[in-house]
């Protein structure tokens, strides 16, 4: 594995997903700060974090395992965004924009997982 995990487009998009989720979550009701908001932020941050950790482990098997965990976190984000939308926690347009990034990242992670 040459280069750096930072060179991976999927890692870069995962960072963008985390930032988008954090910005979106600012619009959520204050009483959700320790509920869905916190869970959504943790899941989003977990995507890029697991990619970096897996890459740094140095073995293809562990990298694949952590890519799978990252994909699971991306799917968590997608699910939590659906719940947030159904609860009317932010504007549909904003939620759908972030959901599109989460979907893209999920597909990229699936492709990486299969390649490994």
N, C-alpha and C positions, 0 to 999 in steps of 0.2 A: 504494500500500500504506500505509494509514493505521495508526496505532497502533504496536504493538511486537510482535516475534516472541514476547515473553513472554505476550502475550494469547492466543496460539494454544493451544487445548486439546491439540492433538497435541504441541506443544513441552512443555507441562506434564506430559503423560503420559510423554513421553520422559525427562524428568528423573526422574520416579518410577521408570521402568524402570531407569535408571542406578543409582539408589539401591538398588533391590531386587536388582539383579545384584551390586553391591558387597557387600551384606549376605550374600547367598547364597554368594558366592565365599569368604567367611571360613570356611565349613564345608568347603571343598574340602581335600584332602590337601596338606600342605606341599610335597611333591615336585612338585606341579602349579603352584606359584607362578609359574613362568616359562613355563609351557606354556599349557594351556587356560584357566587362570584369568586370566592376563594378556590373552590374546586376547579372551576374553569381556568383560572390563572395557573394553578399548579399543573394541570394537564397540559396546557399550552407550553409552558416552560419545559416540561418533561420531554417534549418531542425533540427539540434541538439538544437538550442535555444528554439524552440517551444516545443520540447519534454520535455525539462527541465522545462519550464514555466508551461506547462500543468500538469506535475507530481507534481509540487510544489503548485498548486492551491488547492489540497486536496479533490476535488470532482471528482467522476468518470465521470460525464457529461462534466465538463470542461476539464478534461484530454483527453477525447475522442475528444472534439472539437479541442484542440490544436494538437492532433495526426493527425487529418484531415488536419489542416493547414500545419503541417510538411510534410505530404504526398503531398500536393499541391506544396510546395516548392521543393520537390524532383522531381516532374514532371516538374516544371519550369527548374530545372537544366538539366534534360534530354533533354528538348526542346532546350534550349540554346546551349547545346553541339552539337545537330544536326545542328543548324545554324552555329556554329563555324566550324564544319567539312565542311559544304557546302561552306563556305567562305575561306577554306584553312588556318585557323588561327593557326593551330598547326598540328603536324604529326598525321596521321590517327591512328597509333598504340597507341599513348599517349591518344588521344581523346577517342578511343574505350575502353581503360583500365579504364578511369574515368567514362565513360558511363556505364560500367558493374557494377561498385560500386554503381552508382546512381540508376541503375535498381534494384540491390539487396536491397538497402535501401528502395526504393519505395515498393517493395513486402513485406518487413518486416513491414513497416508502415501500409500497407493495412491489414496485418494479425493482428497487434496490434489494429487497429481501429475496426475491426470486433469483436475482443475478448472483447473489452471494451463495 
